[in-house]
Amino acid sequence: MPHTPTLQDVLQAIVASREALEVKNNMLGIDLGILRVDHRRISERVTATEREISETIPTVAAVGGRMDSVESRLHALENRAEDAKNRARRNNIRVVGLPGKVDGSNIVRYLEEWIKKEGDPPARPSSLNLTSGTEGAACLLAALPPQIVRD
């Protein structure tokens, strides 16, 4: 026959359940306290990160503007370098007997002074002494075209 619980048995079960619930409630309170501390720390870190980001935004914007300027200057320099390379390939004069280093940027004036100093060049290229191996040669580039400023 099944045992019917007495009032004393029911009371003991209620007390045991209450004690178990109190233990679990205390554990949940401790866990909740830990979560609150973690949440506070995370909130502080998020606030600090947001502050750093907001302080960095103007710097990033300024760097972006400078980057655009640098890219524009780089593009202009690349164009000038390409132009110089092409002009060097197409528009150069190789003068045998002319020193390898030409002083100044005005080539016409330099050649006029050099011819006055050295005398007229020989009428025939075959009369130059090209076999000695000591003759110098200078490669003179054509003058730069006028620079156009582009924005």
N, C-alpha and C positions, 0 to 999 in steps of 0.2 A: 504494500500500500504506500502511496506516495506520502511523503512527509509534508505536512502543512507547516509553513513557517510561523513561528510565534512572533509576538510583537517585539520581543527582545531581539530575535534574529533580524527582523526588518530594520530595527533601529541600528543595529551594528552594521548592517549593509549600507545604510544611509550615511553613517559616520565614516565608514571606510571610503565610500564614494566621494564624500565631501573632502576628506583628507587628500585623496588622489587628485581631485580637482584643484585643491589649493596648491599642491606641488606643481601641477601642470601650469596653473595660473602664474605662479612665481617664476617658473622657467620662461613662460611667454613674456612676462614683465622684463626679465633680464635680457631676453632676445630683442624685445622692443627697444630697450635702452641702448643696446649695441647698435641697432639699426638707426636710432636717432642720432647717435654720435657719428656713425658713418655718413648719414645724410647731411649732417651739418658740415663735415669735412668736405664732402663732395660739393656741396653748395658753395663753400668758401673757394674751392679750387675753380669751380665754374665762374664765379664772380671775378676772381683774379684773372682767369683766362680771357673773359669778356673784356675786362679793363685793358689787358695787354693788346688784344686785337683792336680795340677802338683806338688805342694810342698808336698802333702800327698802320692803320688805314691811311692817314695823311702821308706817311713816309712811303708807303707802297705807291700811292698815287703820284707822288713827286718822282719816284724812281721810274715809274711808267712813262712819265713825260720826258725825263732825261733819256730813257731808253729809246723813245721815238726819235729824239734829237740825234743820239749817237748812231742809230740805224740810218738816218738820213745822211749824216756826215760820212758814214762808212760807204753808203751807196755812191755818194759823190766821189769819194776817194777811189773806189773800185773803178768807176767810169773814167776817172783821170788816169789811173794806172793802165787800164785797157787802151785808152787813147794813146798814151805815151808808148806803150808796147807796139801798137799798130804803126804809129808814126816812125818809131825806130826801125821797124821792119821795112817800111815803104819809102820814107823820106830822108834817108841818110846819105851822106857823101863820105866816101872813104878816100882820104888824101894821103898818099904815100909820101913819106918824108916829113910830114907834119908831126910835131911831138904828140904823144898820146894823151897828154892832159892839156886841155884848152882852158885858159884863164878867162873868167868873166862869162857873161851870158849873151853878149852881143857877138855872134859868130862872124857876121859880115865885117865889123870893125876889126876883130882879131885877125881875120884873113888879110884884110887890107894892110894892117901893120906888119904882119908876117911877110907878105910879099914885098913890101918896101924894105924890110930888113934883110930878107934872104935873096931878093931879086926875083925876076920873073921865073916861073917854072919852065922847064925845058919844053921845047916845041913838040917833041915826040916822046911819048912814054917809053919807047925802047931805049932812049938815051939815059934813062934813070938806072942807077946801079941797084938792081933788085936781087942780085946773087950774093951780096955780102952778108945778108941776114941781119944787118944792123940797122937797116932803114926802119924808121918808125912809121906808124900809120894811125891816124886819128879818125874816128867815126863821128861826124858832126850831125846833130839832129836839126831838123828844121825848127823854126821858132814856133812857140805855142800859139794856137789861135786865141783870140780874145776870150776871156772867161765870161760865161753867162751865168748870172746868179739865179738859181731856181729855188723856189720854196717848197 
